[in-house]
Each structure stands twice: as structure tokens, then as C-alpha cells.
């Protein structure tokens, strides 16, 4: 079983748990509403009356039933959120044992390198323009309204964020590119029969 298969299995389990918890929650809500609807609106508990015991038991059932229904609904939401996270991981991740891992990594590296080059070019255009919006828009090859928005954003930032793409943003992107290149090298050096050792 590949890593992707294991995550898909966990995703299916979480989705199943979420559906079951939500179904139980709806059953509890329905039972509580049916019980509450059988009591006339505003009807107090008649102390000393023969119906007092049943009325108190019904009130307790409504209270505990509603609490359990909310608890099950929250459990369903918890499993749904975990399932969303797993689905997001499956969409974004490239696993070593994927059949198209090499091609997918090469495509992601190319995309990230192009993004880094574009960010560097925009920063360079900002430095060259020296605050002139029209010049910045022309040099960066972006619409003037976008150039104005970028300039306003920079003006609102701390003084050490003095360019459209801060240094940390480029550093993180280049670190991701470096990691992807290392993984690509590892995958290419692995034999198909030893892929499980390369993960």
C-alpha cells in the first residue's frame, strides 16, 4: 500500500465517521423536537400534580438529548475538518511512490522558479522606480492600479518591508525549490524496487 493509498483510506474513514456522527446528531435533534413539541408552549411544571414526575423527566430528556445532539454535531464537524485537511494534502502533495512523481516535481520546480524570477523582477522594478507609480507599473509590466495598490501596501508596512516581496518570502520560495530539487534527485537515484526506502 502506497502512502497516497494510506491517506486516501484515512480520508474515507474520516468522511464515514463524519456522516455517521451527523446522522446520529440529526436523530437526536428530531427526537428532542418531537418531545418538546408534545409539551404545550409555556406550560409550567405543575408541582404536586400527578404529571410532575413525567414533566421533570421530559425536561431532563430534552436537556440531555440536546446536549448529546450538539456533541455529535461537533464531532461530525471535527471529522469533516480532518477530512478536508487530508483531501487538501492529497491535492497538493507529490509522494515519492506516485507514478508521475518525477514529472510533477519538475513541473512544480519550473513553476516556482518562474514565480521567484517574477518576484525578483517586481522588486527590482520597485527599486528602480524610486516611488514613481507610473514608472513602477511600466518597469514591472503591471497595471497602474495594481502598482498603486502595491505602493499603498508598502507604505502601511513596517519600514523593513520596503519592497513588494519581502526577503523572507523569496527565501522561503527558494528553500522550497531547493527541497524539491533534492527530492527529485533522490527519486531519480532510487530504483523502482527500493522506492519505499526513499520516502
N, C-alpha and C positions, 0 to 999 in steps of 0.2 A: 504494500500500500504506500503510495507516494505521500509527500507532505500535503500537497494540494487535496488529495483524496481524504486525508485525515481531517483537514479543516472543513471540507465540504460535508463530511459526516457530522462534525460538531455543529456546523451551521444548521443542518437538517434537524438535529436533536433539539437545538435551541428553539427553532421555529415551531417544532411539535410541542415542546413544553409551553411556549407562549400561547399557542392555540388552545391547549387543554386548560391552562390556568384561566384564560379569558372565558372559555365556555363555562367553567365552574363558577366564575365570578358572576356571569350573567344569570346562571341558575339561582344563585344566592339572592341576587338583586330582585329577580322575579318573585321568588318565594317571600321575601321580605315585603315587597309591594303588595302582594296578594293578601298577606296577613294584615298589613297596615290598612288596606282598603276595606277590610271587613269590619274595622272599628269606625263608628261614626266620627266625623271630623269634630274635634273639640270635646269629645266625650271624656270626662274625667274618670278616674278610678273611684268607684263608689265604695268607700270604706264601710265595712260591716255588711255589705250586700253579699249575697251568695256568689256573685260574679267577680268579686275582688281578687280571689286567687288566680282565676283564669286570666284576668286583665293584667295582673302583675307578671304572670308567666309570658303572656303575649308581648308585653313591653320589653321583657328581658330577651325574648327570642328576636325581636326586631333589632334591638341594640347589638346583640352578639352577631346576628346574621349580617347586618350592615357592615360591622367591623370586619368580618371574615370576607365579605364580598370585596371590600376595599383592599384588604390584604392580598387577595388573589389577583385583583386587577393590577396592583403594584408589582406583584411577582411576574405577571404577564408582560408588563412594561419593561421590567428588568431583563427578561429573556429576549424580548424584541430588540432592546438596545444592544445586547451582546451579539445577537444575530446580525444586526446592521453592521456592527464592527467587524465581524468575520466576513461578511459579504464585501465590505469595503477593502479588507485585507486581500481577499481573493481577486478583486478587480485591479488593485494597484501593484500587487506583488509579482515578482518574477522568481519562481522557485527553480533551484538548480536542476531538479529532476523533470522540469517541464520539457516537452519535446521541442519547443521553439525558444528555449531559454537564450541561446546564443543570439538569434535574430532579434528577440525582444530587448535584450540588453544593449545590443549595438544600436538599435533604434532609439532607446532611451538616452544613451550616451550622446548620440548625434543631436537629439532634441535639446538636451541640457547644455551642450556646448554652444549651440546656436543661441539659446537663451542667455548664456553668460556673455557671449560676444555682443549681443544686443544691449544688455545692461551696461557693459563697459562703454559701448558707443554712446549711449544716452548720457552716462556720467561725463564722458569726455566732452560731449556737446554742451552740457551744462557749464563745465569749467570754462570752455572757450567763449561762451556767450556772455559771461560775467553779469548775469542777471537780466539781460535783454530778452524779453519773452519771444519776440518775433525771430530774433537770431537763433534762439534755442530751438524753436519749432522747426526752423529751416534746417539747422545742422542735424537735429535728431530725426528729421523726416517724420514729424508727428503733427497733428492738427494744432492750431494755435490755442484752441480752448483747452486741450489736454495739457499743453505746455503751461498755460496759466494755472491750471489746477495743480500741477506738479510744483510750480513755484510757490503757490499758497500753502501747500502741504509742508514744503521745506521750511517756509517762514514760521510755521506753527510748531516745528520740532525743536528739540534741544540743539544747541549750537554745534555739537559734534556730529549731528546728522545733516551735513551741509551739501549733500548731493542726492539725486533722485533715488539711487540704490545704495544704501549704506554698505560699508565694508563687510560687515558680518553677513549680509545677505549673499554677496558674491562669494565669500569664504565658504559658507555652508553649501552653496551650489557646487563650487569646485571640489569640495570634500566629497560630496555625493557622486560627482563624476569620477573622482579618483577611486572610490569604493567600488563603483560599477565596473571600472576597468580592471581592478584587481579580481573581482568575481568572474569577469569574463575570461581572464587569463587562467584562473583556476578551473573553470568549466572546460575550457578548450584543452587543458593539460590532462583532464581526467578521462580515463577510458570508460565507455558505457557501463561496463560491469562493476566499476568502482564508484559510480555516481553517488551512491548512498553515503560514501565516506567523504564526499566533497561538500556536503550540505553545510 
